[in-house]
């Protein structure tokens, strides 16, 4: 009888050999499959194997931008010391006390808490412009550029002298002739600039290199037809720079991209011609973008004295939202959409939800006290 060790040792060795051979066979089979599959794909497709680099997802549109541009910082219009002393106030010349654009100009100045004095253009002498050695107005605004061009020579000379001495600018709205029949190449009296009136326009753009812009940012195009008829400008002097331009739309063919030539609709006069800085508008507030653009023009021409803050605040009336009528009361459904809007929405929604719970507890406590 053989000892047990003599019988088990060969069996153990055989088991080890079988395990090694099975592992080797698996590795060989995997290697064969790894080589055979690419060769088979190459044979079936009939093309070379190429590595494709995955690209990051991109948005399907760029908000009507012609090309991606880096956002520019806001222009700083404050120039510091060394400027003549003038009050932060606007002298507004209106066509009539009840003119439409005049009312809108006064309302815009009131909303932004800009001090002003309104005068009817062409009615007698000018108000006092100085007090001792200090100027009373930082910017002149004319509702009608035609009134400015047709001013009495004496009053015009006084305005020009004041603007040069105190470095004060002028804002002009060429709106009176804009709604009339189209007139091409009308020379503006006393200026090296021509105007074309009654022009239909589309595709409004801002000039990103303009120093006038502060609240507004360039880089996008307002697509579509613009309201009403416009006055466009064509200058042949280096003192003029386009602030905004749009595409002419004389016919329906101009509706397509590339139809019609670009026309300057808001122009900055740098003062190289006669020493007075101006901003010419080819339309009033029929186009909404001219409201913030006027605020930028006031800030630019006053060297920052009439600048509005770039900070924006949101006022939430808790009584109306949380304990008001059912039609105006905030509910949990109103809070859910911001939660799904990203990290910022989650943070804001958490604050609102916490405030909602706090006010609800206070409301229940007040009702119990009343009982």
C-alpha positions in Angstrom: 0.0 0.0 0.0 1.5 3.3 -1.1 1.6 6.1 1.4 -1.0 8.8 1.0 1.5 11.5 0.3 2.9 9.7 -2.7 -0.6 9.6 -4.2 -1.7 13.2 -3.5 1.4 15.0 -4.6 1.0 14.1 -8.3 -2.7 15.0 -8.2 -1.9 18.5 -6.7 0.7 19.1 -9.4 -1.7 18.1 -12.1 -4.3 20.5 -10.8 -1.8 23.4 -10.8 -0.8 22.6 -14.3 -4.4 22.6 -15.4 -5.0 26.0 -13.8 -1.9 27.5 -15.5 -2.9 26.2 -18.8 -6.5 27.4 -18.5 -5.3 30.9 -17.6 -2.8 30.9 -20.5 -5.6 29.8 -22.9 -7.8 32.6 -21.7 -5.1 35.2 -22.2 -4.3 33.8 -25.7 -8.0 33.8 -26.6 -8.4 37.4 -25.4 -5.3 38.4 -27.4 -6.7 36.7 -30.6 -10.1 38.4 -30.2 -8.4 41.8 -29.6 -6.5 41.5 -32.8 -9.2 39.8 -34.9 -12.0 42.3 -34.1 -10.2 45.5 -35.4 -9.0 43.6 -38.5 -12.5 42.5 -39.2 -13.9 46.0 -38.8 -11.2 47.3 -41.1 -12.0 44.7 -43.7 -15.8 45.4 -43.5 -15.6 49.2 -43.5 -12.9 49.4 -46.1 -11.4 52.4 -44.4 -8.6 53.2 -42.1 -9.1 53.1 -38.4 -9.0 56.6 -37.0 -9.1 58.0 -33.5 -11.8 60.7 -33.2 -11.5 63.3 -30.5 -14.7 64.2 -28.8 -15.7 67.9 -28.9 -17.4 69.8 -26.1 -21.1 70.6 -26.8 -21.8 74.0 -28.3 -25.0 76.0 -28.3 -27.0 75.9 -31.5 -27.0 79.7 -31.8 -25.0 82.7 -30.5 -27.8 85.2 -29.7 -27.6 86.8 -33.2 -23.9 87.5 -32.7 -21.9 87.9 -35.9 -18.9 86.5 -34.1 -18.1 85.5 -30.6 -16.6 88.6 -28.8 -15.2 89.0 -25.4 -17.4 91.2 -23.1 -15.8 94.6 -22.6 -15.7 96.4 -19.3 -18.0 99.4 -18.8 -16.5 102.7 -20.0 -15.6 105.0 -17.1 -16.7 108.5 -17.9 -15.5 110.3 -14.8 -12.4 112.4 -15.6 -11.5 113.6 -12.1 -10.1 117.1 -11.2 -9.2 119.8 -13.6 -12.6 120.2 -15.2 -14.7 123.4 -14.9 -17.2 123.4 -12.1 -20.7 122.6 -13.3 -23.8 121.3 -11.5 -25.1 117.9 -12.2 -28.2 119.1 -14.0 -29.7 119.0 -17.5 -31.2 121.9 -19.5 -34.0 120.3 -21.6 -35.4 122.2 -24.6 -38.8 120.8 -25.7 -40.8 121.5 -28.7 -44.0 122.2 -26.8 -45.0 121.7 -23.1 -47.1 118.7 -24.2 -45.0 117.2 -26.9 -44.8 113.4 -26.8 -41.0 113.1 -26.9 -40.7 115.9 -24.4 -42.9 114.1 -21.9 -40.9 110.9 -22.3 -37.6 112.7 -21.8 -38.9 114.3 -18.6 -40.2 111.0 -17.4 -36.8 109.2 -18.1 -34.9 111.9 -16.2 -37.4 111.7 -13.3 -37.1 107.9 -13.1 -33.3 108.1 -12.8 -33.4 111.0 -10.4 -31.5 113.3 -12.7 -32.2 117.0 -12.0 -33.3 119.1 -15.0 -35.0 122.3 -16.1 -37.4 122.2 -19.1 -37.7 125.2 -21.4 -39.7 125.6 -24.6 -37.2 126.1 -27.5 -37.4 129.3 -29.4 -39.5 131.2 -26.8 -37.6 134.3 -25.8 -34.2 134.6 -24.1 -32.3 131.7 -22.5 -32.3 131.1 -18.8 -29.3 132.0 -16.7 -26.5 129.5 -17.5 -24.0 130.5 -14.8 -23.9 131.4 -11.1 -20.8 133.3 -10.2 -17.9 131.2 -11.6 -20.0 128.0 -11.7 -22.0 126.5 -14.6 -25.5 125.5 -13.8 -26.0 122.7 -16.4 -23.8 119.8 -17.4 -25.6 118.8 -20.6 -28.0 120.5 -23.1 -30.8 118.2 -24.5 -32.8 119.4 -27.6 -35.9 117.4 -28.3 -35.7 118.8 -31.9 -32.4 119.1 -33.7 -34.2 121.5 -36.2 -34.8 123.9 -33.3 -31.2 123.8 -32.4 -30.1 124.5 -36.0 -32.6 127.3 -36.4 -31.8 129.1 -33.1 -31.4 132.8 -33.1 -27.8 133.7 -33.7 -27.5 135.5 -30.3 -28.8 132.5 -28.3 -26.8 130.1 -30.4 -23.6 132.0 -29.7 -24.3 132.0 -26.0 -24.9 128.3 -26.0 -21.7 127.6 -28.0 -19.6 129.9 -25.8 -21.0 128.2 -22.6 -20.3 124.7 -24.0 -16.7 125.6 -24.9 -15.9 127.3 -21.6 -17.4 124.7 -19.3 -16.8 121.7 -21.5 -20.5 120.9 -21.8 -22.0 118.6 -24.4 -25.3 118.7 -26.4 -27.7 115.8 -27.2 -29.9 116.3 -30.3 -32.8 114.3 -31.6 -33.4 114.6 -35.4 -37.0 113.3 -35.2 -39.0 116.1 -36.9 -38.0 115.3 -40.4 -37.7 111.5 -39.9 -41.4 110.9 -40.5 -41.5 113.0 -43.7 -40.9 111.9 -47.2 -37.4 110.6 -47.9 -34.9 113.3 -48.6 -31.3 112.3 -49.4 -28.1 114.3 -48.8 -29.6 117.1 -46.7 -26.6 119.1 -45.4 -26.9 120.1 -41.7 -26.5 123.8 -41.4 -23.0 124.7 -40.2 -21.8 121.1 -39.9 -19.8 118.8 -42.3 -22.5 116.1 -42.1 -25.4 115.1 -44.3 -28.7 113.6 -43.2 -31.1 111.4 -45.1 -34.7 111.5 -43.7 -37.6 109.1 -43.8 -35.5 105.9 -44.0 -36.9 102.5 -43.1 -34.4 100.4 -41.2 -33.8 97.0 -39.7 -31.0 95.1 -37.8 -29.9 97.6 -35.2 -26.3 97.2 -34.0 -24.0 99.1 -31.5 -20.4 100.0 -32.2 -18.3 98.2 -29.6 -15.5 100.7 -29.9 -17.6 103.7 -29.0 -16.6 105.5 -25.8 -20.3 106.6 -25.2 -21.4 103.1 -24.2 -21.5 102.4 -20.5 -24.7 100.7 -19.4 -25.2 99.2 -22.9 -22.9 96.5 -24.3 -22.2 95.9 -28.0 -21.8 92.6 -29.7 -25.4 91.6 -30.6 -27.8 92.6 -33.3 -31.5 93.5 -32.9 -32.9 91.6 -35.8 -36.0 92.7 -37.7 -37.6 95.9 -38.8 -37.4 99.0 -36.6 -40.4 101.1 -35.8 -41.3 104.2 -37.8 -39.0 106.1 -40.1 -35.5 107.3 -39.2 -32.9 110.0 -40.0 -29.5 108.6 -40.9 -26.2 110.5 -41.0 -23.3 110.5 -43.4 -20.2 112.6 -42.3 -17.0 113.5 -44.1 -15.0 114.6 -41.1 -12.9 112.8 -38.5 -14.8 114.4 -35.6 -17.7 112.0 -36.2 -17.9 108.4 -35.0 -20.8 106.0 -35.3 -22.3 104.9 -32.0 -25.1 102.8 -33.6 -26.0 101.8 -37.1 -28.7 99.8 -38.9 -29.4 98.4 -42.3 -31.6 100.2 -44.8 -34.8 98.4 -45.7 -36.2 100.3 -48.7 -37.9 97.2 -50.2 -39.0 93.9 -49.0 -35.9 92.4 -50.6 -33.9 93.9 -47.7 -35.6 91.6 -45.3 -33.0 88.9 -46.0 -29.5 88.8 -44.5 -27.2 91.2 -46.3 -30.0 93.3 -47.9 -29.5 97.1 -47.7 -26.5 99.1 -46.8 -25.5 100.0 -43.2 -26.5 103.5 -42.1 -25.4 105.5 -39.0 -28.4 106.3 -36.8 -26.6 107.6 -33.7 -23.4 109.6 -34.1 -20.9 111.1 -31.7 -19.3 114.4 -32.5 -15.9 114.4 -30.7 -15.6 118.2 -30.9 -12.7 118.4 -33.3 -14.7 120.6 -35.7 -15.9 123.4 -33.4 -14.8 122.4 -29.9 -18.3 121.2 -28.8 -19.1 117.5 -28.2 -22.5 116.3 -29.3 -24.5 113.1 -29.7 -27.0 113.0 -32.6 -30.0 110.6 -32.5 -31.8 109.7 -35.7 -35.0 108.7 -33.8 -36.6 109.3 -30.5 -37.9 106.7 -28.0 -39.9 104.8 -30.6 -37.1 102.2 -30.4 -36.6 101.1 -26.7 -32.8 100.9 -26.9 -32.5 104.7 -27.1 -33.6 105.1 -23.5 -30.5 103.5 -22.0 -28.4 104.9 -24.8 -29.5 108.4 -23.8 -28.4 107.7 -20.2 -25.0 106.7 -21.6 -24.8 109.9 -23.7 -25.6 112.0 -20.6 -22.9 110.3 -18.6 -20.4 110.6 -21.4 -21.0 114.3 -22.2 -21.0 115.3 -18.5 -17.8 113.5 -17.7 -19.5 111.2 -15.3 -21.5 113.8 -13.4 -24.8 112.4 -14.7 -23.8 108.7 -14.5 -26.3 106.3 -12.9 -25.0 103.4 -10.8 -24.5 100.0 -12.4 -25.8 98.2 -9.3 -29.3 96.8 -9.6 -31.5 95.9 -6.6 -34.7 93.8 -6.4 -37.4 94.9 -3.9 -39.6 92.1 -2.6 -42.8 93.1 -0.8 -43.3 90.3 1.7 -46.9 91.3 2.6 -48.1 91.1 -1.0 -46.2 87.9 -1.9 -46.8 85.7 1.2 -49.9 86.9 2.9 -51.7 88.7 0.1 -54.5 87.6 -2.1 -54.5 84.1 -3.5 -53.9 85.4 -7.1 -50.7 87.2 -6.0 -49.5 84.9 -3.2 -46.3 82.9 -3.7 -46.8 79.1 -3.5 -44.4 76.2 -3.6 -45.0 75.7 -7.3 -43.6 79.2 -7.9 -40.4 78.1 -6.1 -39.9 74.8 -7.9 -38.8 76.2 -11.3 -35.7 78.1 -9.9 -34.7 74.9 -8.1 -34.1 73.2 -11.5 -32.3 76.2 -12.9 -28.8 75.5 -11.6 -26.7 76.2 -8.5 -27.7 79.9 -8.4 -31.4 79.0 -8.6 -31.0 76.4 -5.9 -29.4 78.9 -3.6 -32.1 81.6 -4.3 -34.9 79.1 -4.1 -33.6 77.9 -0.7 -33.6 81.4 0.6 -37.1 82.0 -0.7 -38.4 78.7 0.7 -36.9 79.5 4.1 -38.5 82.9 4.1 -41.8 81.4 3.1 -41.8 79.0 6.0 -40.8 81.8 8.4 -43.6 84.0 7.3 -46.1 81.1 7.4 -45.2 80.4 11.0 -45.6 84.1 11.9 -49.0 84.2 10.1 -50.3 81.2 11.9 -49.1 82.6 15.3 -50.9 85.9 14.5 -54.1 84.1 13.8 -53.9 82.2 17.0 -53.3 85.4 19.0 -56.4 87.0 17.4 -58.5 84.1 18.4 
